[in-house]
Amino acid sequence: MSHALCSEEVGKRAWKAASRAAKHMSKHSAIVNPSMEKCIPRFERSEVVLGQFLGRGGFNDVYEVSSIDLVSNISEAQNAKKIASTLQKEHRAFVAKHVFRESTQNCRYAIKFLSTDTIEHPSRYCTGAADLVLEAKFLASLSHPNIIKLRGMAASGTSGFATCQERGYFLLLDRLQCTLEHKIDHWCNFEQAFKDKGDQQIKRRAFLAERLHVAFDVCAALSYLHNNNIVYRDLKPDNIGFDIRGDVKLFDFGLAKELDPALQCGSTEFYELSGNTGSLRYMSPEVARSEPYNLTADVYSFGLLLWQVCSLELPYDGMNRQDHSEFVVYGNERPPLDLSWSTPLRILMKRSWEPDPVVRPPMTSVYKILKREICALRDGDDTGLEHNTRRSTFVLERGGSSSKRKADLDGENGSSHGKLVRSVRNLIATPAVNGDDPAVVSNHGPSRAIPRGSSSRILVAS
């Protein structure tokens, strides 16, 4: 599609909105790394050939990349100055050459851009443009094995929004094979097979360890973000994917926010940020109430995600919006804790979704607790439980550090269950709770039920 989808005036407004957002982040961010941004390959709109449609979000469409056909004469390219450097030539050629994985011929990349529906609505276009540019700046400077990689972007830069064309501005990302929501559906079938065959204790332990490993990888990504003062704000199974090798990847950083000291509420540890932001089912009560919040909002969301991974059930399933507000947002109801789960897991979940954000543990503590729990299920085997090195072999080395603050994610090993219970209480630094006193949530009926994947994505300047 090459024709303009909105007026010239709207296109300029979207361009300005995106440019202002990018400049503000570059000026005030502690993580933006210009040297890493400079290394991201730029591509002309015409060079990227779309493959099959993969999905649609609140503002964006995502397609597979079937090929990248580089222009033969760079001097004739529309954005020649942006792609003419030796560095750009090298990186562009590398990415274009590796569109397909040699062993399987599976496509490596996906392209993300604003949908036509977004472009045709002026206010959504401006918001979506700023959102996508900020996501690019985040991903260009972040580097973690469980966070999706930015492989390229539009050579036009933010001026591409002024064209009002589909793919005027775009991101090239790793192509993911499925999301955690799909994986949970698969696990449910696996769990049913266990029930049909009767008790298989050893296999059940291994199965739980496998699921906890996925949660552990998500925890590692969040710990890395929190160490860099970034609150993710939209943690849910739909935003967690798996690459071709099954590695966990956190993606969709449209709602991620780097905490700005200027927004801090006095001498407290809370910030004045956009309320009602994220997906309602996993949203922390303080965010839903539009109160000040901080990194612990993600801890609440992770607690629900961890419960879902363990129970293979949907949190608050069947509860309508009104009752969710009354009993969860303004009440203390939480999902029921299965007594077959270990005491450390039950304590961790209960502390993670505490109504008082101050009581919730930091993600670094959650990381250590989960690592010990997985080791206990594996009889001390800690294989694959390190995140200090990059797993992907498909890396074009880039200069610079991804952050001015490096996360230390190395936790202790351990297999003793008594030690686990004591450790989880010490790490959380709160009084011990009765592990046999689960928080029970009632089913309040199907009317006005919160739909699966329901999302209140309110994107504003903050």
C-alpha positions, 0 to 999 in steps of 0.5 A: 500500500503506497497511498496516504491513509491520513491528511498531511497535517495529521502526518506531521503531527504524528511525526512531531509527537514521535520526535518529541518522545524520542528526544525526551527519552534521549535527554532524560534516560539513563539507559539509552545508548547512542553507540548501540542505537547507531549500530541498528541496521536501517532499511528502506521501506521497499527493501523489506518484503512482507510474508504471512500475517502474524498478529495484531495488537492495540496499534500495530500489525506484525508480519513475517519477513519473507526477504530483504532485497537490498538496493543495488545502488545506495546513492539512489536510495531515498534515505541514502545518507542513513545507510551509506556508512561502512557500519550500516553496509556491514550490518544491513548485509548481515541481517539481509543474509540471515533472513532464513535459518540455514538448518530449517529455512524458518524465517528469523524476522518479523516486521512491526508497524502501525496498522491502517486502522491506527493511521486513519485515526489522528489521535491514535496515530500520534499516540501509536507513533510515539509508542513505537519510537519509544519501544525502538529506543528501549530495545536498541539499548537493552540486552538480555537473553530473555528480551526480544532483540531489535534487528533493524528499523526504518531508515526514514526515522520518525519522518516516516510517520509524515508520509501517512503510509503503512510501514512509513516507520517499522521495526524488525524483530526476532520472529517468535513461534508462539506465546505463553498463552499457547504454551499453557494450552499445550501444558493443559493437554499434557496435564490431562494426560497425567490424570489419565495415566494416574500418579506419576510423581517423578514426571510431575516434578519434572513437568512443574520444573519445566513450567517454573523454568519459563517463569524463571526466565520471565523473572530474569527479564523483569529483574534486568528491567527493574535493575535499570529502573524500568517498569514493564506495566503489561505482563501477561502470557500474550506478551511472552513468546518463544523463539525457534529454539524454545527460549523465552522472550519478553516482547511488546515494550509499548507500555514500558516506562523508565522511572523519572525522579521528577515524577517521584511522590515526595520522599516516597518510593512511588511515582505519579504514572498513568493509571489503569495502564496494562491488562486488567486481569494482571493489573495491580490494584494501585495501578487500577485505582490510578494511585502512585506506583513503582516497580512492585506493580510488575511483581503483582503481575508476575505473582498472578502469572506464576500462579497461572503457570503452576495451576494452568488456570486463568486468574479470576476466570469467570469474574466480571469487571464489577466484581473484579473491581470490588473484590480484587482491586478494592478488596483482598481476594486472590487466586486459591493456593494449591496445597500440593505446591511447595511452601516456598511457592505459596509464600512467594505468590502470597507476598507478590500479590499483597495489596500493600506494594511495600510488602511485595518482594523485589524481583531479584529476591523472586529470582533467587527463590525460583532458582532454588525451587527449580533446583529442588525439583531437579534434585540439585541440577541447576543446568540452564539457570544462568542469565549472565551470558547471551544464549543466542548464537545469532549475534552481530557484535555491537559496541557499547554497554546496554546499560549504565547499570548492569544487573547481577542476576546470579543467585545461590544454589540449593536443594534442601526444602527446609532451607528453601522455606527459611530462605524465601522468608529471609529474602522477602524480609516479611513475617512468616505466613501459614503456608496452609492458609491459602487465599481463596477467590470465589467465582462470581458468575459469567455476566460481564466477564473479563474476557481472556486477554482483556486489556486496558491499554491507555497510552498517554505521555507519561 
